[in-house]
Amino acid sequence: MQNITLGYAITGSFCTIKESIEALKVLSKENIKILPILSETVCSTDTRFGKAKDIINEVENITGNKIINTIATAEPIGPKGLLDILVVAPATGNTLAKNALGITDTAVTMAIKAHLRNNKPVVLGIATNDALGASAKNIGMLHNSKNIYFVPYRQDDPQKKGSSLICNFSLIPETVEKALLGQQLQPILI
């Protein structure tokens, strides 16, 4: 992973953002440039898991770059070929559905669309409570899409949240390495 530019997008699965930021810290130790992309929801919502401004500051400090958080600032990713690979972690059911259906109405969905136009890899780190329910068909469509790779995932809490899936955030760096080679890290289901 030497000398690449990686986009790192974070969406609103607030209970998993801390784990995502830990993976971002690991990636930041590589000899790569990281462009951070945060959904508008992450940039504007304080939760019991953290304040928006604190998340923004931490991500900017880790990457050394200002966040991209609007459709207008994400759009040049494609035409300017700014990224070699894009990670979306956590990728919520909402973001997965929009991506599967080609909807581009957030900074993150624009970043994905813009980046995919260059036939380069997108890595998705699922974190959603309805993955085995309403989101299942969208995840299936994305599994069947060119240049889409998944961070290996599992059921989150089968007893209390039977439809929930969550990726293993610690496998993001390894998934990125494989995706850059055009390979899916296996096994996908862990």
C-alpha positions as CSV (number, residue, x, y, z in Angstrom):
1,M,0.0,0.0,0.0
2,Q,2.8,2.4,-0.7
3,N,2.2,5.8,-2.2
4,I,-1.5,5.5,-2.7
5,T,-4.3,8.0,-2.0
6,L,-7.1,6.4,0.0
7,G,-10.5,8.0,0.6
8,Y,-12.0,7.1,4.0
9,A,-15.7,7.7,4.4
10,I,-17.6,7.5,7.7
11,T,-21.4,7.3,7.8
12,G,-23.9,7.4,10.7
13,S,-23.7,4.0,12.5
14,F,-22.6,6.0,15.5
15,C,-22.0,3.1,17.8
16,T,-19.3,1.8,15.5
17,I,-17.5,5.0,14.6
18,K,-14.9,4.5,17.3
19,E,-13.9,1.2,15.8
20,S,-13.8,2.7,12.4
21,I,-11.5,5.5,13.7
22,E,-9.2,2.8,15.2
23,A,-8.9,1.3,11.7
24,L,-8.2,4.7,10.3
25,K,-5.4,5.1,12.7
26,V,-3.8,1.9,11.6
27,L,-4.1,3.0,7.9
28,S,-2.6,6.4,8.7
29,K,0.7,4.6,9.8
30,E,1.2,3.4,6.2
31,N,2.9,5.5,3.6
32,I,-0.4,6.7,2.1
33,K,-2.3,9.9,1.7
34,I,-5.8,9.7,3.2
35,L,-8.7,12.0,2.2
36,P,-11.4,11.9,4.9
37,I,-15.1,12.0,3.9
38,L,-17.8,12.3,6.5
39,S,-21.6,12.1,5.9
40,E,-23.6,15.2,6.6
41,T,-25.3,13.3,9.4
42,V,-22.0,12.5,11.1
43,C,-20.9,16.1,10.8
44,S,-24.0,17.5,12.4
45,T,-25.2,15.0,14.9
46,D,-24.2,14.7,18.6
47,T,-25.0,11.3,20.1
48,R,-24.2,9.4,23.3
49,F,-21.3,8.0,21.3
50,G,-19.6,11.4,20.7
51,K,-20.0,14.9,19.5
52,A,-19.8,15.7,15.8
53,K,-17.1,18.4,16.2
54,D,-14.9,15.9,18.2
55,I,-15.3,13.3,15.4
56,I,-14.4,15.8,12.8
57,N,-11.3,17.1,14.7
58,E,-10.1,13.6,15.4
59,V,-10.4,12.4,11.8
60,E,-8.7,15.6,10.5
61,N,-5.9,15.2,13.0
62,I,-5.3,11.5,12.1
63,T,-5.3,12.2,8.3
64,G,-3.8,15.6,8.3
65,N,-6.5,16.7,5.8
66,K,-9.7,18.6,6.0
67,I,-12.9,16.5,5.7
68,I,-15.0,16.3,2.5
69,N,-18.6,16.7,3.7
70,T,-20.7,18.0,0.8
71,I,-21.8,16.7,-2.5
72,A,-20.0,19.6,-4.2
73,T,-16.6,18.9,-2.5
74,A,-17.0,15.1,-3.2
75,E,-17.8,15.4,-6.9
76,P,-14.2,16.2,-8.1
77,I,-13.1,12.8,-6.7
78,G,-14.1,11.2,-10.0
79,P,-13.1,13.7,-12.7
80,K,-9.8,14.5,-11.1
81,G,-9.0,10.9,-10.3
82,L,-8.2,11.8,-6.7
83,L,-8.3,8.3,-5.2
84,D,-6.8,4.9,-5.7
85,I,-9.3,3.2,-3.4
86,L,-12.3,4.3,-1.3
87,V,-13.3,2.8,2.1
88,V,-16.7,3.4,3.5
89,A,-16.8,2.2,7.2
90,P,-19.2,2.1,8.8
91,A,-21.4,1.7,5.8
92,T,-25.0,2.0,7.0
93,G,-28.0,0.3,5.5
94,N,-29.1,3.7,4.2
95,T,-25.8,4.2,2.4
96,L,-25.7,0.6,1.0
97,A,-29.3,1.0,-0.4
98,K,-28.5,4.3,-2.0
99,N,-25.3,2.9,-3.6
100,A,-27.1,-0.2,-4.8
101,L,-29.8,1.9,-6.4
102,G,-27.5,4.6,-7.8
103,I,-28.8,7.4,-5.6
104,T,-26.4,10.2,-5.1
105,D,-27.7,12.6,-2.4
106,T,-24.9,12.8,0.2
107,A,-21.2,13.5,0.3
108,V,-20.5,9.8,0.7
109,T,-22.8,8.5,-2.0
110,M,-21.3,11.1,-4.4
111,A,-17.8,10.0,-3.4
112,I,-18.7,6.4,-4.2
113,K,-20.3,7.3,-7.5
114,A,-17.5,9.7,-8.5
115,H,-14.8,7.1,-7.6
116,L,-16.5,4.1,-9.3
117,R,-16.5,6.0,-12.6
118,N,-12.8,5.4,-12.7
119,N,-13.2,1.6,-12.3
120,K,-11.3,1.6,-9.0
121,P,-12.1,-0.3,-5.8
122,V,-14.6,0.6,-3.1
123,V,-14.4,-1.2,0.2
124,L,-17.6,-1.4,2.2
125,G,-17.6,-2.1,6.0
126,I,-21.1,-3.0,6.8
127,A,-22.7,-1.9,10.1
128,T,-26.5,-2.0,10.0
129,N,-29.3,-3.4,12.1
130,D,-31.4,-4.4,9.1
131,A,-28.8,-6.2,7.0
132,L,-30.6,-9.5,7.0
133,G,-34.0,-7.8,6.6
134,A,-34.7,-4.8,4.4
135,S,-31.1,-4.3,3.4
136,A,-30.4,-7.9,2.4
137,K,-31.3,-7.4,-1.3
138,N,-29.1,-4.3,-1.5
139,I,-26.2,-6.1,0.0
140,G,-26.7,-8.9,-2.5
141,M,-26.8,-6.4,-5.4
142,L,-23.5,-4.9,-4.2
143,H,-21.9,-8.3,-3.9
144,N,-22.6,-8.7,-7.5
145,S,-21.2,-5.3,-8.5
146,K,-17.9,-4.6,-10.2
147,N,-15.2,-2.9,-8.0
148,I,-17.1,-3.4,-4.8
149,Y,-15.3,-5.3,-2.0
150,F,-16.5,-6.1,1.5
151,V,-14.8,-6.1,4.8
152,P,-15.6,-9.5,6.2
153,Y,-18.7,-9.4,8.4
154,R,-20.8,-11.4,10.8
155,Q,-24.0,-11.2,12.7
156,D,-23.8,-8.5,15.4
157,D,-25.9,-10.0,18.2
158,P,-28.0,-12.9,16.8
159,Q,-30.1,-13.2,20.0
160,K,-31.1,-9.6,20.4
161,K,-30.7,-8.2,16.9
162,G,-31.3,-11.1,14.5
163,S,-31.0,-9.0,11.3
164,S,-27.9,-7.0,12.3
165,L,-24.5,-7.4,10.6
166,I,-21.2,-5.7,11.4
167,C,-17.9,-5.9,9.8
168,N,-14.6,-6.7,11.5
169,F,-13.1,-3.2,11.5
170,S,-9.7,-4.6,12.3
171,L,-9.7,-6.3,8.8
172,I,-10.0,-3.0,6.9
173,P,-6.3,-2.7,6.1
174,E,-6.1,-6.3,4.9
175,T,-9.3,-5.8,2.8
176,V,-7.8,-2.7,1.3
177,E,-4.6,-4.5,0.3
178,K,-6.6,-7.3,-1.4
179,A,-9.0,-4.9,-3.1
180,L,-6.1,-3.0,-4.6
181,L,-5.2,-6.3,-6.3
182,G,-8.7,-6.9,-7.4
183,Q,-9.4,-9.6,-4.8
184,Q,-12.0,-10.1,-2.1
185,L,-10.6,-10.9,1.3
186,Q,-11.9,-14.3,2.3
187,P,-13.9,-15.6,4.0
188,I,-16.5,-12.8,3.7
189,L,-18.7,-14.3,6.4
190,I,-16.8,-14.7,9.7
